[in-house]
Amino acid sequence: MQHTLEQFFRALRAADVRVSPAEAIDASRAVAVTGFADRALFKDALCATLAKSADEVDRFDSVFETFFAREPVSIPPPSASPQGEPSQEDLAAAESSPLAQAVLTGDNATIQQTMEEAARRAGVAEIRLSTQRSRLTRRLLEEMGLEEIEKIIANARRFPEQQGLAERLDQARRDLFAEAQAYVGRQHDLYAAASAQALREERLARKQLNADGGVDPVDYQLMAALVKKMAKRLAAKYSRRRHVAHKGHLDVRKTLRRSLAYGGVPFDIQFKVKKVDKPSIVAICDVSKSVAAAAQFLLTFLYSLNEVVDRLEAFAFSGRLISVNDILDDHGVEQAIFKVLQEIGFQQTDYGRALQDFSEQHLDTLDRRTTVIILGDGRSNFADPRLDLMREIHDRSRAVIWLNPEPESYWGQGDSVMNRYARFCHVAKQCGTIEQLERIIDDVLRSYVPH
Amino acid sequence: MSISNPAAAANAADPLASVDALIEGLGGVGYIASRRIATALYMAVNLQKPILVEGSAGVGKTELALSTAALLGLPLIRMQCYEGLDESKALYEWKYGKQLLYTQILKDRMGEQLADAPTMDAAMDRLHGMGDLFFSEPFLEPRPLMKALREDDGCVLLIDEVDKSDEAFEAFLLEVLSAYQVSVPELGVLKAKTPPLVFLTSNNVRDLGDALKRRCLHLHIPLPEASLEEKIVASRVPGIEAKLTRELVGFVQSLRTMDLRKSPSISETVDWARALVLLHADSLSADLVRDTLNVILKFEQDITAIEPQVVELLHRR
């Protein structure tokens, strides 16, 4: 049973439920207390020791149900077959193969056990890719002793009185094949499905957002989910501390005040505590065609960070600039970008104009705690880039970060004024993939934590 | 605060014998537990591990600890966590005032003792001999954690809303929870004779550290299904009619499927049932629901959103 439990832990780990050695020991101890007789009790005991959040409980449930699937082998009993119960002669003819015996007598428990043992020898649990399925099914059947059944069938076909047995075993062989296939499929779901998912996410994280034709709608849902997952990870990382104690710097005023209670003796010594600011972010996004996908993901990312961000103001522009806070609140991030495009889409991109709109109407959103994130390719169709306004934004805010989907070698070529804007940015970086996006936002959040 | 209920402990033969006995025992003290809850509790007692209870507000996390204490007839020691909670408030503190007062009173006495010391060094030596007087048991103010460890017959320790405390405090809890001991610099290591049964509750204000989670059994209490909730209401609100219970639980269950800022949890259902019993209601009518909606919904927006739909919700079932 120890082996089975360990396989189960592996399956859990594959499903992203973290099982540490300490927890594995706890689980084994729990099982020693409960025993295996009561399935519900067994499951609940394992659940209490292994799954450590509501999310993990859900995943635990599904892994448990797949792993400890009840009576997975269901080869129909011989009485259900057209030939009826097997005769003594049939059983004698199939004597050489225990598997054939089990099939003929409908002994599902033995078949199940044979299959489990064969699976261990064939290494079915090592499955990584879906393409390995058919090969492993074949290996599994070989290990179970299918060859011997095939021999018996070939033998039986030669005698007319054993045709019934041949038919029967032939049917059993097909049933076994289906069972083995299902078994390998289940193992694949347990051990490999999660790693395939991880592989896919890794690929999507590195996908260029401004590629020709934009983001594939098939990938889109997955990418949005991935962005939310990344944001959640960052939120967990930065929501942990609001106060950082600076031990070593004595707070004289506080200590003196406290000492009054003790007759002027400074018993209770107070140290200075530095409070961590919650970041306040102003995002200005270009929503022209080449940048729209990146803008969508940036907004999704920022909106999923609401636990750790104090204030988020979002603006969008192509020709004119508008505030999109209301649209985001009313329609949610998924729909917002389409609504924005309806309002201001199909205008000629004009960075100077957009900066002018911003500084005329929204400059008061900037203070020295605010980080400004501008997303755009910096191509302003040869209009005046209004660098003077960019300088003002730079001077008023805590930091200006420019994210450009184009690689740096393109900056300043053609109608791009990116290299000129970059002078007024604290950070100007290429941001063409979700992975780069995550890294940059991580940097922004970290800059608010005192060292 | 301590609750002890020897009567309950006496009439249930051994509530810890099996999960079923535990469910029955908890039922006896007014807590209707699902199988998963009882199993987690059973494992916690058998493996001597703390149990981390998560779930939204009002599903009965704290109540579980209170009921367990009542069931086992053990004293309950409760510690409420909040931001800024530190060792001196959770574990122990020296009674500064008393120390100061005693020093003042004993000043003359000490003066006398030290007066005939020939040199400064000799005086210092004598002072060293007295120093520990002021850092000994009589001047120690035990706080909840130390109190729990010093209960020789065991107790139930409830660390409420541990997610509101700081990370540093969480790290400090690790020693207490894994070895049931604490180290006090002046007194040495203090180890519990009988490990307390520890409940930690969390509302998911922030994610707890992995180290803490690893040391605990985990129990997530979801909102209950209708049949379980009916049992809970019946046990908590004596004298309520079965028909009313069924109707109001059904109504609350359908509210939970809607998009609300705060879904009503068990405590709201129970409060509502109490209110309806006070109003001598024997079945739900649209007017009655509208008048008492503020008992189950705690946000103005939720109330205005639900009010026009009350009739429809009542007829849906």
Interface residues (C-beta under 8 A of the other chain):
Chain A: R18 S20 A22 E23 D26 R29 A30 V33 T34 A40 L41 D44 A45 C47 A48 T49 A51 K52 S53 A54 E56 V57 A236 S239 R240 R241 R242 H243 A245 Y262 G263 V265 F267 D268
Chain B: V19 R35 R36 T39 A40 Y42 M43 A44 N46 L47 K49 I51 L52 E54 E83 G84 Y96 G97 L100 D166 E167 A168 R206 D207 D210 K213 R214 C216 L217 H218 L219 H220 P222
